[in-house]
Amino acid sequence: MDISSTMTDIEKSRIQMQVDSFNKTLAASQQRASKNQLDKDDFLKILITQLTHQDPTKPMDDREFIAQMAQFSSLEQMTNMSKEFGKMQNIIASNQAINLIGKTVQVTDGEQVIIGKVEEVSGYEYPQLLINGKYYEMSRIEKIRQE
């Protein structure tokens, strides 16, 4: 059995696409880890600490407690909406990429300008286009032509 130790351009492009996708995911998770703002978990911890350390003879005012719960509820809803908008953005990007199959596009690769037909689309969160045997990110598209 003969096993080749070299990769074709398509195999290199697929590997590069996977590496790029992994790096973007990793960068996004690192960005979330280095946050400087309070999130819903921090808010809930503050509320629980406040409730556990309150004076039993002077409990928290009902209006104040309801206001804090309303703030927490609003924060939770905004967080959920943000997640859903992110999912919707991925679906839109994926649909845009699929609509480019068969169309002639012009992409930039550093100083080089590449013109070719979109042969294939891969990736969901960060779709990439196969043009002339190499994958390119959608952000590199300069022009699109219908033929």
C-alpha positions as a Markdown table, in Angstrom:
| # | Residue | x | y | z |
|---|---|---|---|---|
| 1 | Met | 0.0 | 0.0 | 0.0 |
| 2 | Asp | 1.5 | 3.4 | -1.1 |
| 3 | Ile | 0.7 | 6.3 | 1.2 |
| 4 | Ser | 1.5 | 9.8 | -0.1 |
| 5 | Ser | 3.1 | 12.1 | 2.4 |
| 6 | Thr | 2.0 | 15.3 | 0.5 |
| 7 | Met | -1.3 | 17.0 | 0.5 |
| 8 | Thr | -3.2 | 18.3 | -2.5 |
| 9 | Asp | -4.2 | 22.0 | -2.7 |
| 10 | Ile | -7.8 | 21.1 | -1.9 |
| 11 | Glu | -6.7 | 19.1 | 1.2 |
| 12 | Lys | -4.5 | 22.0 | 2.3 |
| 13 | Ser | -7.4 | 24.4 | 1.8 |
| 14 | Arg | -9.7 | 22.2 | 3.9 |
| 15 | Ile | -7.2 | 21.9 | 6.7 |
| 16 | Gln | -6.6 | 25.7 | 6.6 |
| 17 | Met | -10.3 | 26.3 | 6.7 |
| 18 | Gln | -10.6 | 24.1 | 9.8 |
| 19 | Val | -7.7 | 25.8 | 11.5 |
| 20 | Asp | -9.2 | 29.3 | 10.7 |
| 21 | Ser | -12.6 | 28.3 | 12.1 |
| 22 | Phe | -11.0 | 26.9 | 15.2 |
| 23 | Asn | -8.9 | 30.0 | 15.7 |
| 24 | Lys | -11.9 | 32.3 | 15.4 |
| 25 | Thr | -13.8 | 30.2 | 17.9 |
| 26 | Leu | -10.8 | 30.2 | 20.3 |
| 27 | Ala | -10.4 | 34.0 | 19.9 |
| 28 | Ala | -14.1 | 34.5 | 20.6 |
| 29 | Ser | -14.0 | 32.4 | 23.8 |
| 30 | Gln | -10.8 | 34.2 | 25.0 |
| 31 | Gln | -12.5 | 37.6 | 24.4 |
| 32 | Arg | -15.5 | 36.5 | 26.6 |
| 33 | Ala | -13.1 | 35.2 | 29.3 |
| 34 | Ser | -11.4 | 38.6 | 29.6 |
| 35 | Lys | -14.6 | 40.6 | 30.2 |
| 36 | Asn | -14.6 | 43.7 | 32.3 |
| 37 | Gln | -18.3 | 44.0 | 32.8 |
| 38 | Leu | -20.8 | 42.3 | 35.1 |
| 39 | Asp | -23.0 | 39.6 | 33.7 |
| 40 | Lys | -26.2 | 37.9 | 34.9 |
| 41 | Asp | -24.2 | 35.5 | 37.1 |
| 42 | Asp | -22.5 | 38.3 | 38.9 |
| 43 | Phe | -25.8 | 40.1 | 39.4 |
| 44 | Leu | -27.3 | 36.9 | 40.8 |
| 45 | Lys | -24.4 | 36.5 | 43.2 |
| 46 | Ile | -24.8 | 40.0 | 44.5 |
| 47 | Leu | -28.5 | 39.5 | 45.0 |
| 48 | Ile | -28.0 | 36.2 | 46.9 |
| 49 | Thr | -25.3 | 37.8 | 49.0 |
| 50 | Gln | -27.6 | 40.7 | 49.8 |
| 51 | Leu | -30.4 | 38.4 | 50.8 |
| 52 | Thr | -28.3 | 36.1 | 53.0 |
| 53 | His | -26.7 | 39.0 | 54.9 |
| 54 | Gln | -29.8 | 41.2 | 55.4 |
| 55 | Asp | -30.9 | 42.0 | 58.9 |
| 56 | Pro | -34.0 | 39.8 | 59.8 |
| 57 | Thr | -35.5 | 42.6 | 61.8 |
| 58 | Lys | -35.2 | 45.0 | 58.8 |
| 59 | Pro | -35.9 | 42.9 | 55.7 |
| 60 | Met | -35.3 | 44.4 | 52.2 |
| 61 | Asp | -38.1 | 46.7 | 51.0 |
| 62 | Asp | -40.5 | 44.8 | 48.7 |
| 63 | Arg | -40.3 | 47.5 | 46.1 |
| 64 | Glu | -36.5 | 47.4 | 46.1 |
| 65 | Phe | -36.5 | 43.6 | 45.8 |
| 66 | Ile | -39.1 | 43.6 | 42.9 |
| 67 | Ala | -37.0 | 46.3 | 41.1 |
| 68 | Gln | -33.9 | 44.1 | 41.4 |
| 69 | Met | -35.7 | 41.1 | 40.2 |
| 70 | Ala | -37.1 | 43.1 | 37.2 |
| 71 | Gln | -33.5 | 44.2 | 36.4 |
| 72 | Phe | -32.4 | 40.6 | 36.6 |
| 73 | Ser | -35.2 | 39.5 | 34.3 |
| 74 | Ser | -34.4 | 42.2 | 31.8 |
| 75 | Leu | -30.7 | 41.2 | 31.8 |
| 76 | Glu | -31.6 | 37.6 | 31.2 |
| 77 | Gln | -33.9 | 38.5 | 28.3 |
| 78 | Met | -31.2 | 40.7 | 26.7 |
| 79 | Thr | -28.7 | 37.9 | 27.1 |
| 80 | Asn | -31.0 | 35.4 | 25.4 |
| 81 | Met | -31.8 | 37.9 | 22.6 |
| 82 | Ser | -28.1 | 38.4 | 22.0 |
| 83 | Lys | -27.5 | 34.6 | 21.6 |
| 84 | Glu | -30.4 | 34.3 | 19.2 |
| 85 | Phe | -29.2 | 37.3 | 17.1 |
| 86 | Gly | -25.8 | 35.5 | 16.9 |
| 87 | Lys | -27.5 | 32.4 | 15.6 |
| 88 | Met | -29.5 | 34.4 | 13.1 |
| 89 | Gln | -26.3 | 36.1 | 11.9 |
| 90 | Asn | -24.7 | 32.7 | 11.3 |
| 91 | Ile | -27.8 | 31.5 | 9.3 |
| 92 | Ile | -27.8 | 34.6 | 7.2 |
| 93 | Ala | -24.0 | 34.3 | 6.5 |
| 94 | Ser | -24.5 | 30.7 | 5.6 |
| 95 | Asn | -27.4 | 31.5 | 3.2 |
| 96 | Gln | -25.4 | 34.3 | 1.6 |
| 97 | Ala | -22.5 | 31.9 | 1.0 |
| 98 | Ile | -24.8 | 29.2 | -0.5 |
| 99 | Asn | -26.3 | 31.8 | -2.9 |
| 100 | Leu | -22.9 | 32.4 | -4.3 |
| 101 | Ile | -22.4 | 28.9 | -5.6 |
| 102 | Gly | -21.9 | 29.0 | -9.4 |
| 103 | Lys | -21.3 | 32.8 | -9.4 |
| 104 | Thr | -18.1 | 34.4 | -10.5 |
| 105 | Val | -16.4 | 36.4 | -7.7 |
| 106 | Gln | -13.3 | 38.4 | -7.2 |
| 107 | Val | -11.5 | 37.9 | -4.0 |
| 108 | Thr | -8.3 | 39.4 | -2.6 |
| 109 | Asp | -5.6 | 37.3 | -1.1 |
| 110 | Gly | -3.0 | 39.7 | 0.3 |
| 111 | Glu | -1.8 | 41.7 | -2.8 |
| 112 | Gln | -3.2 | 39.1 | -5.2 |
| 113 | Val | -6.6 | 39.4 | -6.9 |
| 114 | Ile | -8.3 | 36.0 | -7.7 |
| 115 | Ile | -11.3 | 35.7 | -10.1 |
| 116 | Gly | -13.2 | 32.4 | -10.3 |
| 117 | Lys | -16.5 | 30.6 | -9.8 |
| 118 | Val | -17.6 | 29.5 | -6.4 |
| 119 | Glu | -17.5 | 25.8 | -6.5 |
| 120 | Glu | -18.4 | 24.9 | -3.0 |
| 121 | Val | -19.3 | 26.4 | 0.4 |
| 122 | Ser | -18.2 | 24.8 | 3.7 |
| 123 | Gly | -18.4 | 25.8 | 7.3 |
| 124 | Tyr | -21.5 | 27.0 | 9.1 |
| 125 | Glu | -20.4 | 29.7 | 11.6 |
| 126 | Tyr | -17.7 | 31.1 | 9.3 |
| 127 | Pro | -18.6 | 30.0 | 5.8 |
| 128 | Gln | -15.7 | 29.7 | 3.3 |
| 129 | Leu | -15.9 | 29.6 | -0.4 |
| 130 | Leu | -13.9 | 27.2 | -2.7 |
| 131 | Ile | -12.6 | 29.2 | -5.6 |
| 132 | Asn | -10.1 | 27.7 | -8.1 |
| 133 | Gly | -9.3 | 24.9 | -5.6 |
| 134 | Lys | -8.6 | 27.1 | -2.6 |
| 135 | Tyr | -10.9 | 28.3 | 0.3 |
| 136 | Tyr | -11.4 | 32.0 | 1.0 |
| 137 | Glu | -13.4 | 33.8 | 3.7 |
| 138 | Met | -16.5 | 35.6 | 2.6 |
| 139 | Ser | -15.0 | 38.9 | 3.9 |
| 140 | Arg | -12.4 | 38.8 | 1.1 |
| 141 | Ile | -15.0 | 39.1 | -1.7 |
| 142 | Glu | -14.6 | 42.3 | -3.6 |
| 143 | Lys | -17.0 | 41.7 | -6.6 |
| 144 | Ile | -19.7 | 39.3 | -7.5 |
| 145 | Arg | -20.9 | 38.6 | -11.1 |
| 146 | Gln | -23.8 | 36.5 | -12.4 |
| 147 | Glu | -23.1 | 34.7 | -15.6 |
